[in-house]
Amino acid sequence: MTDEHNITVTRKTKESTMVIVFGRGERDVELKQRLKTPLPFFNHMLEHVVWRGELTLSIDVQLDVYHLVHVITEDTGIAFGKAVKEWIDRYGARGIVGYGSAYGVIDEALSRAVLSFESRAYLAFDRNEVKLPEQMEGMQSEDLVAFFEGFVQGAQCTLHLDLLKGREGHGHHIWESAFRAFGMALYESLFERASRKGMTAGVAGAIHYDITHA
């Protein structure tokens, strides 16, 4: 992961320090060793995002005395989102699409993710009729939702994440389908087309603010 085009984001608070190195390129055969959060299932879900998104990613998480799961997932989401936003801001003129949608499936579980990077932070997470367990694999579902809440904050994007099918009580597959969908939607969003050079995800174009002080 020495590509000069990688984006590194370091996020520090009194509770945690997160270092994210994000990029696009060839598959990293050492990916599992680079996802260093203390949450094995969360690492596994991030692995699916990287695999389906055709990304490169390393995450290093350092915590203070309180190892709070919600802090880990939300703060990782914020830092990861900022890395993606920086990538789009830096390379968008090359023709990055800026939006995408995908379905993620594994066996009985099916999810849909729709993304748009237009500097509008909004998450719509809909369980529909899927009976998602509150806890599985040593984690709570609300903490996995917190990752996506953090991501849209950091990336300033809109994400609709819909659970469509799933077997009751089988949280592992339900969440895996959601993270797979997210990764594939991210792949579509970051795809470059020559015909879109200089364009943005929305017809409004780039946003500029002039702020003055009296």
QUIQUILIN-V694602 format. One record per pair of residues at least 24 apart in sequence whose ideal C-beta (glycine too) atoms are under 8 Angstrom apart, sorted by the first residue. I is the first residue (numbers start at 1). J is the second residue. D is the distance in Angstrom with one decimal. If there is no record, write none. Layout:
# QUIQUILIN-V694602
((I J D) (I J D))
This chain:
# QUIQUILIN-V694602
((1 28 6.3) (1 34 7.1) (1 56 5.5) (1 58 6.0) (3 56 7.2) (5 91 7.8) (6 56 7.1) (7 83 4.6) (7 86 4.9) (7 87 5.3) (7 90 7.4) (8 83 7.7) (9 79 4.9) (9 80 7.8) (9 82 4.9) (9 83 4.6) (9 86 7.0) (10 79 7.8) (11 75 6.1) (11 78 6.4) (11 79 4.3) (11 82 7.5) (13 75 7.3) (14 64 6.5) (15 63 7.0) (15 64 5.5) (15 66 7.0) (15 68 7.1) (15 71 5.2) (15 75 7.6) (16 61 6.5) (16 62 6.6) (16 63 5.2) (16 64 6.9) (16 71 5.6) (16 72 7.2) (16 75 5.3) (17 61 7.6) (17 62 4.4) (18 59 7.1) (18 60 7.3) (18 61 5.7) (18 62 7.9) (18 75 5.4) (18 76 5.9) (18 79 4.5) (19 58 7.8) (19 59 7.3) (19 60 4.5) (19 79 7.9) (20 57 7.3) (20 58 7.3) (20 59 5.6) (20 76 7.6) (20 79 4.5) (20 80 5.5) (20 82 7.8) (20 83 5.0) (21 56 7.7) (21 57 7.0) (21 58 4.5) (21 83 7.9) (22 55 6.9) (22 56 7.2) (22 57 5.7) (22 80 7.0) (22 83 3.7) (22 84 6.7) (22 87 6.6) (23 55 7.0) (23 56 4.4) (23 57 7.7) (23 87 7.8) (24 54 6.6) (24 55 5.7) (24 56 6.6) (24 87 7.8) (24 190 6.6) (25 56 5.2) (26 56 7.9) (27 51 8.0) (27 54 7.8) (28 56 5.2) (28 57 7.8) (31 57 7.3) (34 58 3.7) (34 59 7.1) (35 59 5.4) (36 60 4.9) (36 61 6.2) (37 61 4.6) (37 72 5.5) (37 76 6.4) (38 63 7.5) (38 67 6.5) (38 72 6.9) (39 69 6.6) (39 72 6.0) (39 73 7.4) (39 138 7.4) (39 139 6.3) (40 137 7.5) (40 138 7.2) (41 136 7.7) (41 137 3.8) (41 138 6.2) (41 139 5.2) (41 172 7.7) (42 72 7.1) (42 73 6.2) (42 76 7.7) (42 139 6.5) (42 144 7.3) (42 147 7.4) (44 176 8.0) (45 144 7.0) (45 147 8.0) (45 175 6.2) (45 176 6.9) (45 179 4.3) (46 76 7.9) (46 179 7.6) (48 176 6.2) (48 179 4.6) (48 180 5.1) (48 183 5.8) (49 179 5.5) (49 182 5.9) (49 183 3.9) (49 186 6.8) (50 183 7.0) (51 183 6.7) (52 102 7.9) (52 104 7.4) (52 180 5.3) (52 182 8.0) (52 183 3.2) (52 184 4.7) (52 186 7.9) (52 187 6.5) (53 183 4.1) (53 184 7.0) (53 186 4.4) (53 187 4.5) (53 190 7.4) (54 187 5.6) (55 183 7.8) (55 186 7.4) (55 187 7.9) (55 190 8.0) (69 139 6.6) (69 140 7.1) (69 143 4.8) (70 142 7.7) (70 143 5.3) (70 146 5.4) (72 143 7.8) (73 143 4.8) (73 144 6.4) (73 146 4.7) (73 147 4.3) (73 150 7.1) (74 143 7.9) (74 146 4.2) (74 147 6.7) (74 149 6.4) (74 150 4.1) (75 150 6.5) (76 147 6.4) (76 150 6.9) (77 146 6.9) (77 147 4.1) (77 148 6.4) (77 149 6.6) (77 150 2.6) (77 151 4.1) (77 153 7.5) (77 154 6.6) (78 150 4.1) (78 151 7.3) (78 153 5.5) (78 154 4.0) (79 154 6.4) (80 150 7.8) (80 151 6.0) (80 154 6.6) (80 155 8.0) (81 150 6.5) (81 151 4.1) (81 152 6.6) (81 153 6.4) (81 154 2.6) (81 155 3.4) (81 156 7.7) (81 157 7.3) (82 154 4.1) (82 155 7.0) (83 154 7.8) (84 117 7.8) (84 151 7.9) (84 154 7.7) (84 155 5.0) (84 157 7.9) (84 186 7.3) (84 190 7.6) (85 117 7.2) (85 154 6.6) (85 155 4.7) (85 156 5.8) (85 157 7.5) (87 190 7.0) (88 117 5.5) (88 190 7.4) (91 192 7.8) (92 200 6.9) (93 197 6.5) (93 198 5.6) (94 192 5.4) (94 197 6.4) (95 192 4.6) (95 193 4.9) (95 194 5.6) (95 195 7.0) (95 196 4.1) (95 197 4.4) (95 198 7.8) (95 199 7.2) (96 189 7.6) (96 190 6.0) (96 191 7.3) (96 192 5.5) (96 196 7.3) (97 188 6.6) (97 189 6.0) (97 190 7.4) (97 191 5.1) (97 192 7.4) (97 193 6.3) (97 196 6.2) (97 201 7.2) (98 189 6.0) (98 200 6.1) (98 201 2.9) (98 202 7.8) (99 188 7.5) (99 189 5.7) (99 201 4.9) (100 184 7.6) (100 185 4.5) (100 186 6.9) (100 187 6.9) (100 188 2.6) (100 189 4.0) (100 190 7.9) (100 191 7.3) (101 185 5.5) (101 188 6.8) (102 181 5.1) (102 182 7.9) (102 183 7.9) (102 184 3.4) (102 185 4.3) (102 187 7.6) (102 188 6.4) (103 164 7.9) (103 181 5.8) (103 184 7.8) (104 176 7.6) (104 177 4.4) (104 178 6.4) (104 179 7.1) (104 180 3.2) (104 181 3.1) (104 182 7.3) (104 183 7.6) (104 184 6.4) (105 177 5.7) (105 180 7.3) (106 173 5.2) (106 176 5.2) (106 177 5.2) (106 180 6.8) (107 173 5.9) (108 165 6.4) (108 166 6.6) (108 167 4.9) (108 170 7.3) (108 173 6.6) (109 165 6.1) (109 166 4.5) (109 167 7.2) (109 170 7.1) (109 173 4.0) (109 174 4.8) (109 176 6.8) (109 177 4.0) (110 164 4.4) (110 165 4.1) (110 166 7.4) (110 177 5.7) (111 161 6.9) (111 162 6.5) (111 163 5.4) (111 164 6.0) (111 174 7.4) (111 177 4.2) (111 178 4.2) (111 180 7.4) (111 181 4.5) (112 160 7.6) (112 161 7.6) (112 162 4.6) (112 164 6.0) (112 181 5.8) (113 159 6.8) (113 160 7.1) (113 161 5.3) (113 162 7.8) (113 178 7.2) (113 181 3.9) (113 182 4.5) (113 184 7.3) (113 185 4.1) (114 158 8.0) (114 159 7.2) (114 160 4.4) (114 185 6.4) (115 157 6.0) (115 158 7.1) (115 159 5.5) (115 182 7.8) (115 185 4.6) (115 186 6.5) (115 188 7.7) (115 189 5.0) (116 157 6.3) (116 158 4.7) (116 189 7.7) (116 201 5.5) (116 202 7.5) (117 155 6.6) (117 156 7.4) (117 157 4.5) (117 189 6.2) (117 201 5.1) (118 157 7.2) (118 158 6.8) (118 200 7.4) (118 201 5.0) (118 202 4.4) (118 204 7.6) (119 156 4.7) (119 207 5.5) (120 156 6.9) (120 157 7.2) (120 158 5.3) (121 152 4.9) (121 153 5.5) (121 155 7.7) (121 156 5.1) (121 157 6.9) (121 158 7.5) (122 152 6.3) (122 158 4.7) (122 159 7.4) (123 148 5.6) (123 149 5.5) (123 151 8.0) (123 152 4.6) (123 158 7.9) (123 159 5.3) (123 161 7.2) (124 159 7.3) (124 160 4.5) (124 161 7.1) (124 162 8.0) (125 161 5.1) (126 160 7.6) (126 161 7.4) (126 162 4.8) (126 163 6.9) (127 163 5.1) (128 162 6.4) (128 163 5.7) (128 164 6.4) (130 163 4.0) (130 164 7.1) (130 165 6.7) (130 166 4.4) (130 174 6.2) (131 166 7.4) (131 168 4.4) (131 169 7.3) (132 163 6.5) (132 166 7.0) (132 171 6.2) (132 174 5.7) (133 169 5.5) (133 170 7.8) (133 171 4.3) (135 171 7.6) (136 171 3.4) (136 172 5.8) (136 175 7.7) (137 171 7.2) (137 172 5.9) (141 171 6.5) (141 175 7.4) (144 175 5.8) (148 182 7.5))
